[in-house]
Amino acid sequence: MLAKVFAEFREGDAVLIYAAGVSNSLETDPNVFAREKTLLLAAREEHRDKLLVYFGTCSVEDLDRCRTPYVAHKLEMEAVLERADAPWMILRLPLAIGPGQSGRTLAPFLHERISRGEAFEVWERATRYPIDVVDVLRIARRLIDTRALWNRKINVALRAFPVTEFVRVMEDIVGRRARCTPVPRGQHYAIDCPEVAALAQELDLDFSDRYLDRVLRKYFAGQ
């Protein structure tokens, strides 16, 4: 998904967007993690003159998920780039939502379960930061153009919403009530995004309470 959205960078000779990373936050297979490490090291070595942009995860700030194998792997990949004597930028993303999305991330999971009438549990105290991949691209363009931000880890997030709100909006989109059981788990976690805040007015970023509804409808209405 990210590779397609960032396709404009493919022909450039100054920036390498590394979008071949592990995307499943529930992944536990060490072979999958090892394969990404091998590919990342090869990409870094082959393109040492380019700014390598890697997508990390904001889950490093989430106490519910920061000790998972996935987050540990992402932090290891960040360390790989930091140790290399070549330019890098790490964009830590929250819950990216975009076209053709599938897999086990929250938005397609909810869409599939609600559409099929399948039962699932919802952590009623958990929050997530949704972000349209188009907004990721818009923000990334400006960050990449600012050389002072190279060799930095940057959180790219806008606004948090309760997971229960994701369910409510997806129910409206699908036109069907969710068969979900609330579970008293989860918590809100704050993400500090000063670089994104500095771009808010210039890029007219949407921090409103309608953001979640707009993004989910954009990619899931009519499916």
C-alpha positions as CSV (number, residue, x, y, z in Angstrom):
1,M,0.0,0.0,0.0
2,L,2.7,2.5,1.0
3,A,4.9,1.5,-2.0
4,K,2.1,2.5,-4.4
5,V,1.3,5.8,-2.7
6,F,5.0,6.7,-2.7
7,A,5.5,5.6,-6.3
8,E,6.6,9.2,-7.3
9,F,10.0,8.6,-5.6
10,R,10.9,5.5,-7.6
11,E,12.6,7.3,-10.4
12,G,14.5,9.8,-8.2
13,D,18.2,9.5,-7.5
14,A,18.2,11.2,-4.1
15,V,15.6,9.3,-2.0
16,L,14.9,5.6,-1.4
17,I,11.5,4.9,0.1
18,Y,11.8,1.5,1.9
19,A,8.3,0.2,1.8
20,A,9.0,-3.5,1.8
21,G,8.9,-3.9,5.6
22,V,6.8,-6.2,7.8
23,S,3.3,-4.6,8.0
24,N,1.5,-7.1,10.2
25,S,1.7,-5.9,13.7
26,L,0.7,-9.4,15.0
27,E,3.7,-11.0,13.2
28,T,5.8,-13.3,15.4
29,D,7.8,-15.4,12.8
30,P,11.5,-14.7,13.3
31,N,12.1,-15.8,9.6
32,V,9.9,-13.0,8.4
33,F,11.8,-10.5,10.6
34,A,15.1,-11.8,9.4
35,R,14.1,-11.5,5.8
36,E,13.3,-7.8,6.2
37,K,16.6,-7.2,8.0
38,T,18.5,-8.9,5.1
39,L,16.7,-6.8,2.5
40,L,17.1,-3.6,4.5
41,L,20.9,-4.1,4.9
42,A,21.2,-4.8,1.2
43,A,19.2,-1.7,0.2
44,R,21.3,0.4,2.5
45,E,24.5,-0.9,1.1
46,E,23.4,-0.5,-2.5
47,H,22.1,3.0,-2.1
48,R,24.5,4.6,0.3
49,D,24.3,7.9,-1.4
50,K,20.5,8.2,-1.0
51,L,18.3,9.3,1.9
52,L,16.7,6.0,3.0
53,V,13.2,6.6,4.4
54,Y,12.0,3.8,6.7
55,F,8.5,3.4,8.1
56,G,8.7,2.6,11.8
57,T,5.7,2.3,14.2
58,C,4.2,4.7,16.8
59,S,3.4,1.5,18.8
60,V,6.7,2.0,20.5
61,E,4.8,4.5,22.6
62,D,1.9,2.1,23.4
63,L,2.3,0.3,26.7
64,D,-0.1,-2.4,25.4
65,R,2.0,-3.2,22.4
66,C,5.5,-1.9,22.9
67,R,6.9,-5.3,24.0
68,T,5.6,-7.3,21.1
69,P,8.0,-9.1,18.7
70,Y,6.8,-6.7,15.9
71,V,7.8,-3.6,17.8
72,A,11.1,-5.1,18.9
73,H,11.8,-5.9,15.3
74,K,11.0,-2.3,14.2
75,L,13.3,-0.9,16.8
76,E,16.1,-3.2,15.6
77,M,15.6,-2.0,12.0
78,E,15.8,1.6,13.2
79,A,19.1,0.8,15.0
80,V,20.4,-0.7,11.8
81,L,19.9,2.6,10.0
82,E,21.3,4.7,12.8
83,R,24.5,2.6,12.8
84,A,25.0,3.0,9.0
85,D,27.2,5.8,7.8
86,A,24.6,7.0,5.3
87,P,21.6,9.4,5.4
88,W,18.3,8.1,6.8
89,M,14.9,9.2,8.1
90,I,12.6,7.1,10.2
91,L,8.9,8.0,9.9
92,R,7.0,6.3,12.7
93,L,3.4,5.7,11.6
94,P,0.3,5.0,13.6
95,L,-2.7,3.2,11.9
96,A,-2.2,3.9,8.2
97,I,-5.4,3.5,6.1
98,G,-5.4,3.4,2.3
99,P,-6.6,1.9,-0.9
100,G,-6.7,-1.9,-1.4
101,Q,-6.0,-2.5,2.3
102,S,-6.2,-6.0,3.5
103,G,-4.8,-8.1,6.3
104,R,-5.1,-8.0,10.0
105,T,-4.9,-4.2,10.7
106,L,-7.8,-2.7,12.5
107,A,-9.8,-1.1,9.7
108,P,-10.1,-4.0,7.3
109,F,-10.5,-6.4,10.3
110,L,-13.6,-4.4,11.5
111,H,-15.0,-4.1,7.9
112,E,-14.7,-7.9,7.3
113,R,-16.1,-8.9,10.7
114,I,-19.0,-6.5,10.6
115,S,-19.9,-7.3,7.0
116,R,-19.9,-11.0,7.7
117,G,-21.7,-10.7,10.9
118,E,-18.9,-12.4,12.8
119,A,-18.3,-12.0,16.5
120,F,-15.2,-10.2,17.9
121,E,-14.0,-8.5,21.0
122,V,-13.3,-4.8,21.4
123,W,-10.8,-3.3,23.9
124,E,-13.1,-0.5,25.2
125,R,-10.4,1.7,26.7
126,A,-8.0,1.5,23.7
127,T,-7.4,4.3,21.3
128,R,-5.7,4.4,17.9
129,Y,-4.4,7.2,15.6
130,P,-5.8,6.7,12.1
131,I,-4.0,8.4,9.2
132,D,-4.8,8.5,5.5
133,V,-1.8,7.3,3.5
134,V,-2.3,10.4,1.3
135,D,-1.7,12.5,4.4
136,V,1.4,10.4,5.1
137,L,2.7,11.2,1.6
138,R,1.9,15.0,1.9
139,I,3.7,15.2,5.3
140,A,6.6,13.0,4.2
141,R,7.3,15.2,1.1
142,R,7.8,18.2,3.3
143,L,9.9,16.4,5.9
144,I,12.2,14.9,3.2
145,D,12.7,18.3,1.6
146,T,13.9,19.7,5.0
147,R,17.5,18.5,5.2
148,A,17.7,19.5,8.9
149,L,15.3,16.7,9.6
150,W,17.4,14.0,8.1
151,N,18.9,11.4,10.4
152,R,15.9,11.8,12.7
153,K,13.0,9.6,14.0
154,I,9.8,11.5,13.4
155,N,6.3,10.6,14.7
156,V,3.7,11.1,12.0
157,A,0.2,11.1,13.6
158,L,-2.8,13.4,13.8
159,R,-5.5,12.6,16.3
160,A,-6.5,9.6,18.5
161,F,-9.9,8.0,18.5
162,P,-11.3,5.3,20.7
163,V,-11.4,1.9,19.1
164,T,-15.1,1.8,20.0
165,E,-15.6,4.9,17.7
166,F,-13.9,2.9,14.9
167,V,-16.6,0.2,15.4
168,R,-19.4,2.8,15.4
169,V,-18.3,4.4,12.2
170,M,-17.7,1.1,10.4
171,E,-21.2,0.0,11.5
172,D,-22.6,3.1,9.8
173,I,-20.6,2.4,6.6
174,V,-21.5,-1.3,6.4
175,G,-25.1,-0.7,7.5
176,R,-25.0,-3.5,10.0
177,R,-24.6,-3.8,13.8
178,A,-21.4,-5.3,15.0
179,R,-21.5,-8.5,17.0
180,C,-18.8,-7.3,19.4
181,T,-18.1,-7.9,23.1
182,P,-16.6,-5.0,25.0
183,V,-13.5,-6.0,27.0
184,P,-12.2,-3.7,29.8
185,R,-8.7,-3.5,28.4
186,G,-6.4,-1.0,26.6
187,Q,-5.5,2.6,27.3
188,H,-4.8,5.8,25.6
189,Y,-1.2,6.7,24.7
190,A,0.0,10.1,23.7
191,I,2.2,10.7,20.7
192,D,4.4,13.8,20.4
193,C,4.5,15.0,16.8
194,P,6.1,18.5,16.8
195,E,7.2,18.2,13.2
196,V,3.7,17.4,12.0
197,A,2.2,20.2,14.2
198,A,4.6,22.7,12.5
199,L,3.1,21.6,9.1
200,A,-0.5,21.7,10.2
201,Q,-1.4,25.1,8.8
202,E,0.7,24.9,5.6
203,L,-0.8,21.5,4.6
204,D,-4.2,22.2,6.1
205,L,-4.1,19.0,8.1
206,D,-7.4,17.7,9.5
207,F,-7.4,17.3,13.2
208,S,-11.2,17.4,13.6
209,D,-13.4,14.9,15.1
210,R,-14.7,14.0,11.6
211,Y,-11.3,12.8,10.4
212,L,-11.9,9.1,11.3
213,D,-15.3,9.1,9.6
214,R,-13.9,10.8,6.5
215,V,-11.0,8.4,6.0
216,L,-12.9,5.2,6.7
217,R,-15.7,6.2,4.3
218,K,-13.1,7.2,1.6
219,Y,-11.6,3.6,1.6
220,F,-14.4,1.3,2.7
221,A,-17.8,2.8,1.6
222,G,-19.2,0.8,-1.3
223,Q,-17.1,-2.3,-0.6
